[in-house]
Amino acid sequence: MSFSAKFIIGELSIQGVALFKNKKIWCAFLALLAMPLMAEGINGGDTAWILTATALVLFMTIPGLSLFYAGLVGRNNVLSILMHCFAITCMVTILWVVVGYSLAFSGSSIVVGDASFLGSFSNFLLGEIKEATVLGTIPESLFATFQLTFAIITPALIVGGFAERMRFSAMLVFSALWLLLVYVPITHWVWGGGWLGDLGFMDFAGGSVVHVTAGTAAIVAALYMGSRKGYPDSSNIPHNVPLTVMGAGMLWVGWFGFNGGSALAANGDAAMALTVTHISAATAAFTWMVIEWLRFGKPTVLGTVTGMVAGLGCITPASGFVGPAGALVIGFLAGWVCFEATGLIKRKLFIDDSLDVFSVHGVGGFLGIVLTGIFASASLGIFGGQEDISIGGQVGTQLIGGISTLVWTALLTLAILWAVDYMIGVRVSEEEEDEGLDLTSFNERGYTL
């Protein structure tokens, strides 16, 4: 090769290295790749995060909540709990696609004055959602699926209130009606352009929409159906605490998608929501553990993981509004208050809320709604968030939202239970309860040894 040829090749190589190191050229190249997404209004980072968060929230129900609940019931009912959660996932998905999403997030069909109480049928069968349909910076199909995972876990939570004694067919009919008459309207009130959202009610990820509704429905169901046979004299102890602990760990991890994903973007709000979620869960679990230790002489594994769930439920409405110091206080209060609520419900009022849904989710969610109005305020300094709100006025708004959610849920849940009981009956017979729902409902056993 001649000297001139070598010189030209060397110069080209030097220029190539310079181009490779040029940041401006790389930025232009990446911008060129991102142009199709930018043109459609879709942000690739936001979309990737909400795709992940959607999977995490579904992971909370199957297998997280399923295993958490399965370990808490008797060994003859473990499959029934797993089946309830699995069947709810399937049925709610169908209902959400047909009318649920539309009634929650599409326009308004029931309006009183300026207040919207229910969405419309305009997005029936998700007919208005195409590949190119965008909501904010993510595809609307992704937003609809993310919201679907919330709609799935809420009626699945209620299962804990009537575990080991509701007929499978009655559970399906009840859950379907409850989703459409309770969950969907309240979702519209808070997140779908309804009256509570317009009022300034703050619920970042579902303190009212998910936890107060599920907790209230669970205790109404427990009261309507009555206690399990032998309660409270029989022990009704969990048959497999390790199974419950595994489910609790999955819930903890999945909750990062639940709260962090509610920012609907990969941004500082999502990061802070994830951070405060973890802080509250850890603090509540530790608080519950210490209280048990001081009061009964020994902490329990079951109590500690229950405290963790209480901390997660309590921080949910506040997660996008409060800071780390505020989350520490919220977690402590969640562990303490929910511990006392569990004792009150089970040992003093003798209400057989089988898996403590009201004590943990109902009480924890309502407490979190109120505390959001306090610790979101920037006026609290290090213990506050970044919201420019009046604490007194915001707490008043939070109480309106929490009480409205509780009352609507209680009344409609009672009406649905009565209707289902009248049509097909809600409770299994004493013989079926003795034998266990695994065999009587599904002709299967969870354990063969």
C-alpha positions in Angstrom: 0.0 0.0 0.0 1.4 3.4 -1.0 2.3 6.1 1.5 -0.6 8.3 0.3 -3.2 5.6 0.7 -2.0 4.8 4.2 -2.1 8.6 5.0 -5.7 8.9 3.8 -6.9 5.8 5.7 -5.1 7.1 8.9 -6.8 10.5 8.5 -10.2 8.9 8.0 -9.6 6.7 11.2 -8.7 9.8 13.2 -11.8 11.6 12.0 -14.0 8.6 12.7 -12.7 8.5 16.3 -13.4 12.2 16.7 -16.9 11.7 15.4 -17.4 8.8 17.8 -16.4 11.0 20.7 -18.5 13.9 19.7 -21.4 14.2 22.1 -23.4 16.5 19.9 -23.4 13.9 17.1 -24.5 11.2 19.5 -27.3 13.4 20.8 -28.5 14.1 17.3 -28.4 10.4 16.5 -30.4 9.5 19.6 -32.9 12.3 18.8 -33.3 10.9 15.3 -34.1 7.4 16.7 -36.6 8.9 19.1 -38.4 11.1 16.5 -41.2 8.6 15.8 -42.0 8.4 19.5 -41.7 12.1 20.0 -43.9 12.8 17.1 -46.6 10.7 18.6 -46.3 12.3 22.0 -45.1 9.1 23.6 -42.1 9.2 25.9 -40.1 6.0 25.7 -38.8 6.2 29.3 -42.3 6.9 30.8 -43.7 4.1 28.7 -41.0 1.6 29.8 -41.6 2.4 33.5 -45.4 2.1 33.3 -45.0 -1.2 31.4 -42.9 -2.4 34.3 -45.2 -1.0 37.0 -48.2 -2.7 35.3 -46.5 -6.0 35.6 -45.6 -5.3 39.2 -49.2 -4.5 40.2 -50.6 -7.6 38.6 -47.8 -9.5 40.4 -49.3 -8.2 43.6 -52.5 -10.2 43.0 -51.1 -13.2 41.3 -49.1 -14.5 43.1 -48.6 -12.0 45.9 -52.0 -11.5 47.5 -53.0 -15.1 46.6 -50.2 -16.6 48.6 -50.5 -14.1 51.4 -54.2 -15.0 51.9 -53.7 -18.7 51.2 -51.3 -19.1 54.1 -53.7 -17.4 56.5 -56.7 -19.8 56.0 -57.1 -23.5 57.0 -55.4 -26.2 55.0 -58.8 -27.3 53.5 -59.4 -23.9 52.0 -56.1 -23.0 50.5 -57.1 -23.8 46.9 -60.4 -21.9 47.3 -58.5 -18.7 48.1 -56.1 -19.1 45.2 -59.0 -19.8 42.9 -61.0 -16.8 44.1 -58.0 -14.5 43.3 -57.3 -16.1 40.0 -61.0 -16.1 38.9 -61.4 -12.5 39.9 -58.4 -11.6 37.8 -60.0 -13.1 34.7 -63.5 -11.9 35.3 -62.6 -8.3 36.1 -60.4 -8.1 33.0 -63.4 -9.0 30.8 -65.7 -6.5 32.6 -63.0 -3.7 32.4 -62.6 -4.2 28.7 -66.4 -4.2 28.0 -67.5 -1.3 30.2 -65.4 -0.7 33.3 -62.7 1.5 31.9 -65.2 3.5 29.8 -67.4 4.2 32.8 -64.5 5.2 35.0 -62.4 7.3 32.6 -64.5 8.3 29.5 -66.5 11.6 29.8 -69.5 11.9 32.0 -73.0 10.3 31.9 -74.4 11.2 35.3 -73.9 14.9 36.2 -75.5 16.8 39.1 -74.8 20.5 38.7 -71.1 20.7 37.9 -70.4 17.4 39.7 -69.7 14.3 37.6 -70.6 11.0 39.2 -70.0 8.4 36.4 -68.3 8.2 33.0 -69.9 7.3 29.8 -70.2 4.3 27.4 -68.2 6.1 24.7 -65.2 3.7 25.1 -67.3 0.5 25.1 -65.0 -2.5 24.4 -62.1 0.0 24.4 -63.3 0.9 20.9 -61.6 4.4 21.0 -58.2 3.0 21.9 -55.8 2.3 19.0 -52.0 1.7 18.9 -51.4 5.4 18.3 -53.9 6.6 21.0 -51.9 8.6 23.6 -52.8 9.7 27.1 -50.2 12.1 28.4 -46.8 10.6 27.5 -47.8 6.9 27.3 -50.1 4.9 25.1 -53.7 4.9 26.4 -53.8 1.1 26.0 -51.0 1.0 28.7 -52.9 3.4 30.9 -56.1 1.3 30.6 -54.1 -1.9 31.5 -52.4 -0.2 34.4 -55.7 0.9 35.8 -57.1 -2.7 35.2 -54.5 -4.1 37.6 -55.9 -1.8 40.3 -59.4 -2.9 39.5 -58.3 -6.5 39.8 -56.7 -6.3 43.2 -59.5 -4.4 44.9 -62.2 -7.0 44.8 -59.5 -9.7 45.4 -58.7 -7.9 48.7 -62.4 -8.2 49.8 -62.0 -12.0 49.7 -60.2 -11.8 53.0 -63.4 -10.6 54.7 -65.5 -13.7 53.9 -62.8 -16.3 53.5 -63.7 -19.9 54.1 -67.5 -19.4 54.0 -68.8 -17.8 50.7 -70.0 -19.9 47.8 -67.8 -19.6 44.7 -70.7 -18.7 42.4 -71.9 -16.0 44.9 -68.3 -14.6 45.1 -68.2 -14.2 41.3 -71.6 -12.5 41.1 -70.9 -10.3 44.1 -67.5 -9.3 42.7 -68.9 -8.4 39.3 -71.7 -6.3 40.7 -69.4 -4.7 43.2 -66.8 -3.7 40.6 -69.4 -2.0 38.4 -71.5 -0.3 41.2 -68.8 0.6 43.8 -65.3 0.5 42.3 -66.0 2.1 38.9 -68.0 5.1 40.2 -65.5 5.9 43.0 -62.6 5.6 40.5 -64.4 8.1 38.3 -65.0 10.4 41.3 -61.3 10.5 42.2 -59.3 9.9 39.0 -61.7 10.1 36.1 -62.8 13.7 36.2 -65.4 13.3 38.9 -66.5 15.5 41.7 -63.9 14.5 44.3 -61.1 15.2 42.0 -62.6 18.6 41.1 -63.0 19.3 44.9 -59.2 19.0 45.3 -59.3 15.6 47.0 -55.8 14.1 47.1 -55.4 10.3 46.6 -52.2 9.6 44.7 -52.5 5.8 44.3 -55.7 4.5 45.8 -56.1 5.1 49.5 -59.8 5.7 48.9 -60.3 4.0 45.6 -58.7 0.7 46.6 -58.1 0.4 50.4 -61.1 2.2 52.0 -63.5 0.5 49.5 -62.0 -3.0 50.0 -61.8 -2.7 53.7 -65.3 -1.3 54.1 -66.8 -4.0 51.8 -64.9 -6.7 53.7 -66.3 -5.8 57.1 -69.8 -5.4 55.7 -69.5 -8.8 54.2 -68.2 -10.3 57.5 -71.1 -8.8 59.4 -73.7 -9.8 56.9 -72.5 -13.4 56.6 -71.7 -14.0 60.2 -68.6 -15.6 61.7 -67.0 -18.9 60.6 -68.2 -21.9 62.5 -66.7 -22.0 66.0 -65.4 -18.4 66.0 -64.0 -17.0 68.2 -63.7 -20.1 70.4 -61.9 -22.1 67.8 -58.4 -21.0 67.0 -58.8 -20.4 63.2 -55.0 -20.3 63.0 -53.1 -19.8 59.7 -52.1 -23.2 58.3 -48.9 -22.0 56.5 -47.2 -18.8 57.8 -44.2 -19.2 55.4 -46.6 -19.0 52.5 -48.0 -15.8 53.9 -44.5 -14.3 54.4 -43.6 -15.1 50.7 -46.8 -13.4 49.6 -46.1 -10.4 51.8 -42.6 -10.0 50.2 -44.2 -10.1 46.8 -46.7 -7.4 47.9 -43.9 -5.2 49.2 -42.0 -5.4 45.9 -45.2 -5.1 43.8 -46.2 -2.0 45.7 -43.4 0.0 44.1 -45.3 -0.3 40.8 -48.6 0.4 42.6 -47.4 3.7 44.0 -44.5 4.6 41.9 -46.4 3.8 38.7 -49.2 6.2 39.7 -47.0 9.1 38.7 -47.6 7.8 35.1 -44.0 9.0 34.3 -40.4 8.1 35.0 -39.7 11.2 37.0 -39.1 12.6 40.5 -42.6 12.0 41.6 -42.3 8.3 40.8 -38.9 8.1 42.6 -40.2 9.8 45.7 -43.4 7.7 45.7 -41.2 4.6 45.6 -38.9 5.9 48.4 -41.6 6.9 50.8 -43.5 3.6 50.1 -40.5 1.6 51.3 -39.9 3.8 54.3 -43.5 3.6 55.5 -43.7 -0.2 55.0 -40.5 -0.8 56.9 -41.4 1.5 59.8 -44.9 0.1 60.2 -43.7 -3.5 60.2 -41.0 -2.6 62.9 -43.6 -0.6 64.9 -46.1 -3.6 64.9 -43.2 -5.9 65.9 -42.1 -3.8 68.8 -45.7 -3.3 70.1 -46.3 -7.0 70.1 -42.9 -7.6 71.8 -43.7 -5.1 74.6 -47.3 -6.2 75.1 -47.2 -9.9 74.7 -43.5 -10.7 75.5 -42.7 -11.9 72.0 -43.0 -10.5 68.5 -44.7 -12.7 65.8 -43.8 -13.1 62.2 -47.4 -12.9 61.1 -47.9 -9.6 63.0 -44.7 -8.1 61.5 -45.8 -8.8 57.9 -49.3 -7.6 58.7 -47.7 -4.3 59.9 -45.9 -4.0 56.7 -49.1 -4.3 54.7 -50.7 -1.6 57.0 -47.8 0.7 56.2 -48.1 0.2 52.5 -51.9 0.8 52.6 -51.5 3.9 54.7 -48.8 5.6 52.5 -50.7 4.8 49.3 -52.8 8.0 49.1 -49.9 10.2 50.3 -47.1 8.6 48.3 -46.8 11.2 45.6 -47.2 14.2 47.9 -45.1 13.6 51.1 -41.4 13.4 51.8 -39.2 10.8 53.6 -39.6 12.3 57.1 -43.4 12.5 56.7 -43.4 8.8 55.5 -41.5 7.8 58.7 -44.3 9.3 60.8 -47.0 7.9 58.6 -45.5 4.4 58.9 -45.2 4.6 62.6 -48.9 5.7 62.9 -50.0 3.0 60.5 -48.3 0.3 62.5 -49.7 1.5 65.8 -53.3 2.4 64.8 -53.8 -0.7 62.6 -52.5 -2.9 65.4 -55.0 -1.4 67.8 -57.8 -1.7 65.2 -57.1 -5.4 64.7 -57.4 -6.0 68.5 -60.6 -4.0 68.6 -62.3 -5.8 65.7 -61.2 -9.3 66.6 -60.9 -9.5 70.4 -63.5 -6.9 71.6 -66.1 -6.7 68.9 -65.7 -10.3 67.8 -66.2 -9.5 64.1 -64.9 -12.3 62.0 -63.1 -10.2 59.3 -61.2 -13.4 58.5 -58.0 -11.9 57.2 -58.1 -8.4 58.8 -59.0 -6.6 55.6 -60.8 -3.7 57.4 -58.3 -3.3 60.2 -55.4 -3.1 57.8 -56.7 -1.7 54.5 -59.8 0.1 55.6 -58.4 1.8 58.7 -54.9 2.2 57.1 -56.3 3.6 53.9 -58.6 6.1 55.8 -55.8 7.1 58.1 -53.5 7.7 55.1 -56.2 9.9 53.4 -56.3 12.2 56.5 -52.5 12.2 57.0 -52.1 13.2 53.3 -53.8 16.5 54.1 -51.3 17.1 56.8 -47.9 15.8 55.6 -48.3 17.0 52.0 -48.0 20.6 53.2 -44.8 22.4 52.5 -45.4 24.4 55.7 -44.2 21.5 57.9 -40.7 21.9 56.6 -38.7 18.6 56.7 -41.8 16.6 57.7 -43.9 18.1 54.9 -44.1 17.7 51.2 -44.1 20.3 48.4 -47.8 21.1 48.2 -48.9 24.7 48.8 -52.1 23.8 50.7 -53.8 24.9 53.9 -53.7 21.9 56.3 -57.0 22.6 57.9 -58.8 23.1 54.6 -57.2 20.1 52.9 -57.9 17.8 55.9 -61.5 18.8 55.6 -61.5 17.9 51.9 -59.8 14.6 52.7 -62.5 13.8 55.3 -65.2 14.5 52.7 -63.6 12.1 50.3 -62.9 9.4 52.8 -66.3 9.5 54.4 -68.1 9.6 51.0 -66.2 6.6 49.8 -66.9 4.7 53.0 -70.6 5.4 53.1 -71.2 4.7 49.4 -69.2 1.4 49.7 -71.0 0.3 52.8 -74.5 0.9 51.4 -73.9 -0.5 48.0 -72.0 -3.6 49.3 -74.9 -4.4 51.7 -77.4 -4.0 48.9 -75.4 -6.3 46.6 -74.9 -8.9 49.2 -78.7 -9.0 49.9 -79.5 -9.2 46.2 -77.0 -12.1 45.6 -78.1 -13.9 48.8 -81.8 -13.6 47.6 -80.9 -14.9 44.1 -78.5 -17.8 44.8 -77.4 -17.7 48.5 -74.1 -16.5 49.7 -73.0 -18.9 52.4 -72.0 -22.5 52.1 -73.7 -25.1 54.4 -72.2 -26.2 57.7 -71.2 -29.5 56.2 -69.4 -27.8 53.4 -67.6 -25.5 55.8 -66.5 -28.4 57.9 -65.2 -30.3 54.9 -63.5 -27.3 53.4 -64.2 -25.4 50.2 -61.3 -27.0 48.3 -63.2 -30.3 48.1 -66.8 -29.1 48.1 -66.3 -26.3 45.5 -63.5 -27.7 43.3 -63.1 -31.4 44.2 -59.4 -30.9 44.8 -57.0 -30.9 47.7 -54.2 -28.4 48.3 -52.1 -31.1 50.1 -52.1 -34.8 49.6 -49.7 -35.8 52.4 
